Amino acid sequence: MNTRDAINAGVMLAVAGAMIAAVAASMRHSAQGSVERERCYGIVRAGANDCANAVHSCAKQAAADSDKREWIAVPRGTCQRLAGGMMDERTLP
C-alpha cells in the first residue's frame, strides 16, 4: 500500500466514524425520556414553521409572523400559556 492509499483509507475511516456518531446521537433519545409535544398555532415567526398547511407544502415557509394558519411543536401544556397561542387552526377572515 502506498502513502496515498493509506491517506485515502484514513480519510474514509474518519468520514465513516463521523457518520456512525451522527446516527448514534440521533438515536440516543428513547421514547421514555422524550417530551410530549403538541401543535401550537399563531405563534410562529416568519420562516420558522414546523410543517405544511393549506397554503404551502413544507416547513420553514411561513410568510409572516403570528400567522394563525402556521404552527410549531411545543411541549404539551405550553401553547395555552403563550400569547396568541391556539390549539387548533383558524382561518383568516
HELIX and SHEET records of a PDB file:
HELIX    1   1 THR A    3  MET A   27  1                                  25    
HELIX    2   2 CYS A   79  ARG A   81  5                                   3    
SHEET    1   A 2 ARG A  37  TYR A  41  0                                        
SHEET    2   A 2 TRP A  71  PRO A  75 -1                                        
END                                                                             
